[in-house]
């Protein structure tokens, strides 16, 4: 006789706000999302980041319920919502294009979700005013969207999401239509808002600085595949592959060809240089995967801030003379381009550094901050 | 704006030409309606009548003696059929257009719809006549409303669909995310944005139904159902034809659609979507 009991894995109740399991999405023959697994704890600020066309917006749209999934499970607050309409998922979304209702005033826009839920006007009003006060748009409540600036429209769109206290907030590149200065202000405000409300947020962006500054958790995507999930610090310091290493951070990590010879658990690194002697470094504590490979060529990753003119004595830092091909003063920092390992590596010097193009100067390489990658698979060693 | 004088002259000359081209027949009809029969039959033709005679208009709205009953009942029938058919066509076309535009309804279906109006009306006349006579529905306003609705629907759906296509879809998505049903979204978000399209579709549909002649000619035979387009011909019948009366009926017949167009003019303004999405 067949058992009527449910399998165990279905009875377990999840404490997570969002769980995405084995999600696939195909548009015709093109697979834009491949086996996506994402978790979100209550109060987390998760940022989906990746270059254009990596599938991050499609993933958000699947979570929102605006795009049907091909296979896989999405659960919100422990309930399977994979086949539910957006309206039944108790989530709110802020769109890149704001998507305000042009025929309604700001107050009507913010109160739309409450209107849909038949909240009486007398109860709606204080809620709308509270949300507006939070976003500092109390004075705009009677205006139509056409008479608002971009930043104000963005606030209204956020107010519309905030007013009914949903389980989950979705932000689809909300700042990408704003000018650079406003973007930074709004970024800070979104972060403050998250802290104040303790809301669970999924935020899509192609801007890795936005990702680093806002997230408590980052999901890096490329080509429809999750490349790495982790805290901003994990992603920045320990990128799992060359794509993540190159994508996160500005200027990005220098990824150069290097030859390694291992002797007595010490890695001797040789980097070819154009018009110069090869650069030789010594890593006393390389990762075991590098020791296992023994000798051969691989890709060495060094962030620009680990190649600097720092003169502070540090036993991790090896100072080597380098020829500065181009010098770019940027105010707070000075960037110097050094041709080495087949690329134009960027070193980050002090803003006041008195170096000139074509000059040779001592560059300190921080050996504790090196990353090694397999040149064939691109994976971190 | 810095236009050269030559270009400006060209522009105004063209505008005047187009205006004359469209308005002259109307002006001539109006002049005919107030000319005496004697002036109208003179050779060579007198463009400006020797006297202005508005008596025909008086007779057309005089119920007691004159042709008031004939004219006014035809006007009533025309208003009811054209108005009723336009209303029904829009009522069905808007949701249908939404389904075609947003819900991936088969385009083959829409083109099949459109194919029905590409056939000449005469192919439908016999079967329709047969059906309506079996139901005893000939010579009735309701019958004309049914026929006209069917005639207007494919075109109205097509027109509405192409207008809904260009509305920003994110705005609807935002409404769904806020928990709105499709019907609520349609009523509260899509319809207000599509108002110019609805007004344009309504005017065009009304005009088509208002000017329709063939079905009305075949399906109606007396004052209870005859529409203006058919009734105009009646005024020319008889032993003596007064072209002035026909012209007067023609002038009056242009007024309701013109009035409708003026009323709806304010809806047909661009920029309703302004402010909803960043371009």
Interface residues (C-beta under 8 A of the other chain):
Chain A: X64 X65 X66 X85 X86 X87 X91 X92 X93 X95 X97 X98 X99 X100 X101 X102 X103 X112 X113 X115 X116 X117 X144 X145 X146 X147 X148 X150 X153 X157 X160 X164 X177
Chain B: X168 X170 X171 X173 X174 X175 X176 X177 X178 X179 X180 X181 X184 X188 X189 X192 X193 X271 X272 X273 X274 X275 X276 X277 X278
